[in-house]
Amino acid sequence: MFLENLEGIPLFSQRREPLSNRTNAFIKRVFDLLTSLFLLIAVGLWLFPLMALLLLLTGAGSPLFSQRREGLSGKPFTVMKFKSMNAAGESNFVQRWMRKTGLDELPQLFNVLFGQMSMVGPRPHTAGDGATYAAFVASYKIRYWAKPGLTGLAQARGLRGGGTAARPEMLEERIRADVYYIEHWSLVLDLRIVIETAVRTLFAPATLHSN
């Protein structure tokens, strides 16, 4: 609910986020389709086989693995990722580089294409991480009001890193960025975040992996 003031009388009304508007949601979906198709053709056709070959040659085993994450309204779905660590939680130099740049997440372009994710939105978490984070930050579940994204405002700002070792203050800052994005969505904001993410990936990769 949203608290408004009418001539001194407090009134509660239903929150209206930009993406609750069907026109805005349609514009965002078209942007997702065009961008994911372009990247899959322009980048995926040569980069995906190259990364898979590098993982095989460096002894990583199967180059891909799947994982269940929470999506729109908290509903679970399956994401694909390049394998960036083994069963013991260890990574070779290629896998560490992939995690540092976030390139291990690129197979999720197919999730964007199929409508399970968006190019921009809150990063999808596992059910376990979601429950842990919701206990720390009261506004956490607002993230469920939008499709999860391949990248997001938090990632564009360099707020990456998660799991049980995430610092509460960083976690809260990341959630605030996600909530701000949902409440202030615009196509221009999506374009800016995509560009900033690309620049950060190329010139200032994170030291921690994003969730």
N, C-alpha and C positions, 0 to 999 in steps of 0.2 A: 504494500500500500504506500501511497505518497501523501504526505501531510501538506495541505494548502491552507491559506488564510483568506477568508472572504469577509471584509469589513470587520475584522476582529474576531470572527467566528472560525475556529479550527475545523477543517473538513478533511476527511480521508477519501482519497480517490484511488482507483487502480493505476499502478505505474504503467506508463507507456514508453517502452524502449523503442529506439529507432527501427530495430529489426522486427518488431511486432507489426510494422506496416508492411503489407504484402508487396507493395511496389519496391520498397527498399530491399526486402528479402529476395525479390526476383532479380534486382540489379546485382546484388551480391552473388547470387547463384550464377548469373551469366559471367561475372568477373571470374569466379572460381573455375568455371568450365573452360573459358578461353585461356586463362593463365596456366592451368594445369595441363591442358592439351599442348600449349606452346612449349612448356618446359619439358614435357615427356618426349616431344619430338625433337626439340633443339638440343636438349641436354641428355635426356634419359637414354636415347638410342645408342649413344657412344659411352656415356659415363657409367651406366648401370653394368654393362658387360665388363668394362675395365675394372670397376671396383670389385665385382664378383671374382674376376680372375686374380686380382691382387690378394683377396682373402684366401682363395684356394691355394695360391702359390706360397703364402706365408703360413700355411698350416692351420688356418682358422676353422677348417671344416666347411660345413654347409654355409654359404654366404648369407642366407636369409633366415630369419626366424619370425614367428608371429607372437603377438601378445594381446591379451584382452585389456581394453581401456574403457573408461567411462565417456560417453558422448552426450549429445543433446538430451536434456532432461535426466541425465544420469544413466541412460540406457547403455548397456555394454555393447561393444563392437570389437572387431579384430583389426589390429594394425600390423603392417609388415615393416620390418626394419632390416638393415644390413647388420649382420652379427658383429657386435662391437666388444664382446667379452665371452669367455668360455663359462662352463658350469661352475667353475671355482671363483668366478669374478675377476679373472685375469685377462689382460689384453696385450696383444703384440703391438709393434710400433705403428702398423697400418691402422689397426683398430683404435688406438689412442688418438691418432690424427683424425680419424673419422668422427670420433666423439667430440674432439675439440672444436671441429668446424661445424658439427651438426649434420654432416652429409649422410650419416647413418639413417637419418629420418626421411631421406628423399623418396623411398618407396611409398611413403604415405601420400604421394601425389595421386596414386590410384584411389586411395580413400577419398580424396578431394573430388576426383573425377566421378566416383560413384555416389557422391552426395552424403557420405558419412562424416566428412570433415570439410572445413573451409580452408582457403589459403591463409586467412588470418582469423585468429580467435584464441581463446585460452588453450594452452597446451593440454592434451588429454592425459589424465592420471589413471593409475590402476585403482581398483576399488579400495585396496588396502591403504594406499597413500591418500586417497580422497577422504577416507574416514579419519585418518590421522590429522590431515590438514584442517578439516572442518572443525576438529576439536580445538585447534589453535586460533582460527580466525572465524569470527561469527558470520562474516559476509561471504564465506567461501562458496556456498551453494548458488550464489547469483551467477557463477560461472556456467551453471547448467542451462542458463537461459539462451545460450548461443551455441552453435556447433563448435567443437574444438578445432583448433587451427594448426596448420603445418608450422606456422610461426605466430607470434603475437606481440602486443605492445611491450610486455615484460621482456621478451627475448630481444626485441629491437633495442631496448634500453640496457641490455647486457645483464639482466637479472636472471641468470641461469643457475641451475643446480637444484637438486631436490633430494628426495629420500629421507630417511630418518636423521641424516646428519645436517639437514637444512637448518640454518639459523632462523629462529622465530621472527626476528626483525626483517630478514630478507624475504622470508615467506610472506609476511604481511605486506611488504612492499610489492611483491609480485601479484598478490591477490588484488591489491588496490589498483594496480595497472590493468588487470583483467576486467575489473568492475568498471573502471573509467572507460575502457574500450567499449564495453557493452552499452553503457549509458550515452556514449557520444559517437557511435558508429557513423561513418560517412565513407563514401567511395574514395575520397581524397585521403582519408586516414588509412584505409587499406593499402592504397598505392604507396603512401609514405612508409608504412611499416615493411612492406615487401622490399622496397628499395634499400631502406636502412638495414634490414636483415642481410641482404646480399652484400652490402658494403662491409658490414661487420664480419660476415663469414670470410670475405676475401682479405681484409686488412686488420681485423682485430678479433680473431676467434677467441671464444671463451675458454677458460681453464677448467670449467665444470660443465658437465653434460646437462642439457635441459630435459625436463619431463614433459 
